[in-house]
Amino acid sequence: MPNTLDRVPATLLLGAGPSGVAPSTYHALAKNTVGHMDPFFIGLMDELKQGLRTLFGTANELTVPLSGTGSAGMEAAFVNLVEPGDKVLVLQNGVFGKRMVEVAGRLGAEVTELGFEWGTPVDVAAVADQLRQGPYKIVAIVFAETSTGVRNPVAEVGELLRGTGALYLVDAVTAIGGIPVEVDRWGIDVCYAGSQKCLSCPPGASPITFSERAVAAIKARATKVPNWYLDMTLLTAYWGGGTRVYHHTPPINMMYGLYQAVYNILQEGVENVFARHLRAHQRLAAGLAELGWEFLVDEPYRLPELNTVKVPEGVDEARLRARLLAEHQIEINGGLGALAGKIVRIGLMGYNATEANADRLIGAMKAVLAG
Ligand SMILES: Cc1ncc(COP(=O)(O)O)c(C=O)c1O
């Protein structure tokens, strides 16, 4: 029987994630699997947690990689903090903000959705007005809204929340490793990420961090966390402390991959990594300007790692994407939800955030658009 894996295409991933994976990370994934209670693995986990603290900009003790994709991070953030009837304010300007509304609602929260036009950032003044209607137990926002390419004003909203008692919940799935994330400085209480965007690891792990206030809120719950797999009180017994207690078998090799991906960023230097993302973005922006394509998002709110570009009149974006993949082995993505058919999403994330990749894409777009 022919092995289909012999035909895995060498696609250049320039979409909204997953992103390209460094050879060193592929090698790490292929290393010998050890047991999840092996002292070697426990030592590796401790180092990985420390590396994640650096990337999150936090000293939070409870900083771990969850076994699951970014959605597991979102679920864990809400499921551990929300009890039925809790007031939750979601600042929504895209698909992932909408998903937060859904997740919090399923847990019986009393959700207020403060919506903003997709492609524009959350308006801090409107948030300040809304907070006067509070108090809220949780205020949630997506830092890098992958559906629109908007960088939301997470630091400014954090400033508004200081002293209000609200827990600040931030989605950093597409932010971490691409732009600075400063959990402690911005007063964030829960922040989660994903492995397959700017961390350049395959999908499957979701780093998450909880502040002391968040941990205290979990301990003060009147009801049990209504999800066993993501219950941080149980997970802490495995990930933290002197004696590790079995909870579930973590994907060991996935953790090797994440370790290597984090190691690679720290070796390059986080500031250098951010600067590389910016250079790649600027190169792409110059190429798009030459083609006459315009960004969806105003410049100050653009994400270097995720570029959303309006599809010009007369261009069939689905056909463009299909031909880029078939003829040039490059993946970019279309719009989601209300933006489907109107924009394309171009990711320059992690290992793939290079000027050479921006050039390769622009060259391929020119070739496809010419005929
Ligand atoms: C901002 C944001 N949050 C959450 C998710 C969900 O992550 P996953 O698809 O890894 O479960 C994504 C995925 O693209 C995302 O971009």
The ligand as an SDF file (V2000), in Angstrom:
LIG
                    3D

 16 16  0  0  0  0  0  0  0  0999 V2000
   -7.4310   34.7650   18.2400 C   0  0  0  0  0  0  0  0  0  0  0  0
   -7.6910   33.2970   18.2560 C   0  0  0  0  0  0  0  0  0  0  0  0
   -8.2390   32.7380   19.3420 N   0  0  0  0  0  0  0  0  0  0  0  0
   -8.5020   31.4210   19.3940 C   0  0  0  0  0  0  0  0  0  0  0  0
   -8.2120   30.5940   18.3330 C   0  0  0  0  0  0  0  0  0  0  0  0
   -8.5450   29.1420   18.4110 C   0  0  0  0  0  0  0  0  0  0  0  0
   -7.3570   28.3970   18.3280 O   0  0  0  0  0  0  0  0  0  0  0  0
   -7.3320   26.9290   17.7240 P   0  0  0  0  0  0  0  0  0  0  0  0
   -7.8310   26.9760   16.3340 O   0  0  0  0  0  0  0  0  0  0  0  0
   -5.8680   26.5820   17.8330 O   0  0  0  0  0  0  0  0  0  0  0  0
   -8.1610   26.0560   18.6040 O   0  0  0  0  0  0  0  0  0  0  0  0
   -7.6500   31.1260   17.1860 C   0  0  0  0  0  0  0  0  0  0  0  0
   -7.3400   30.2770   16.0070 C   0  0  0  0  0  0  0  0  0  0  0  0
   -7.0730   30.7390   14.9350 O   0  0  0  0  0  0  0  0  0  0  0  0
   -7.3780   32.5110   17.1470 C   0  0  0  0  0  0  0  0  0  0  0  0
   -6.8240   33.0670   16.0610 O   0  0  0  0  0  0  0  0  0  0  0  0
  1  2  1  0
  2  3  1  0
  2 15  2  0
  3  4  2  0
  4  5  1  0
  5  6  1  0
  5 12  2  0
  6  7  1  0
  7  8  1  0
  8  9  2  0
  8 10  1  0
  8 11  1  0
 12 13  1  0
 12 15  1  0
 13 14  2  0
 15 16  1  0
M  END
$$$$
